[in-house]
Amino acid sequence: MTKQCLFRFTPEHIHLIVTNTKDGGDSAVQVWGQLRADFVFSDYRVESANNNEIWLDVSCENMVRALKSSTQSVNGAGAPPSVVMKLTKKDNLPILSLVITALTRTGKGISLVQDVPVHVLNKAESDAFKEPMVPEPQVHIMMPPLANVKVIMDRMKSMSNFITVAANMSGDFVMKVKAQEVQLETTFTDLVNPELDPTQVDVSKYPSMHRDPAEFAEARVHVRDFGKFVHSYAVNPTNVVCCIIEKHGLVFYLYIGEDNSDQSLGTLTYYIPIRAS
């Protein structure tokens, strides 16, 4: 999606931010995610002069390579290795160091160190990043399985660079493309339009609550941008909500995992603007 990404570490959560502002990428998609720290780490501590927050600008390629090393290392007994991640310095430059410890089949301990160069953002730099503010949606609807959506999108992207996503408040979700004299359209029915919690939001301000349930709202986006969202099926989200904001774009909320209290362990939010051409 992009060459660089931002990590924001707070005492309770780990945040991931992906925009195209740092590396000049041509994607218009923004991703803002968070995971509960206790879901990722068994022992976790963050301390800083910036309100106990640490912001890191990291190369996606370097980070993925380091994380793959930790997942591919297996103890001789078949158990996963222990991984310690810490922010430190090497040659007076900041690095995110991953120390991976495992056991060989003979029981001998081995360690692998992966150092990822990072840029630590100061407060002025971190304050420049704000999650997009968007209008309330005309329609909000639970997505069908993303693996199924990906199969359809893969067929459609060979026909056009743009895809139109439409839905209503009666459980219908539509994907369509048009190329010259050919139009391909796929409809999912009997989906769920989640109820809004009046204790959390002002329901009266939601256009979705004041329209004909059968009326469709739609947004036309670049198929490449839509595809970047669809590939999030790999994180196996428990629920995905699509919000259609006409003349503005699409917002997708992915909820990752649940603990014993039915609380989400993490979320990913994709912001995809409309494309005129």
Secondary structure, 3 states (H helix, E strand, C coil): CCCEEEEEECCCEEEEEECCCCCCCCCCCEEEEEEEHHHHCCCCCCCCCCCCCEEEEEEHHHHHHHHHHHHHCCCCCCCCCEEEEEEEEECCEEEEEEEEEEECCCCCEEEEEEEEEEEECCHHHHHCCCCCCCCCCCEEEECCCHHHHHHHHHHHCCCCCEEEEEECCCCCEEEEEEECCEEEEEEECCCCCCCCCCCCCCHHHCHHHCCCCCCCEEEEEEHHHHHHHHHHHHHCCCEEEEEEECCCEEEEEEEEEECCCCCEEEEEEEEEECCCC
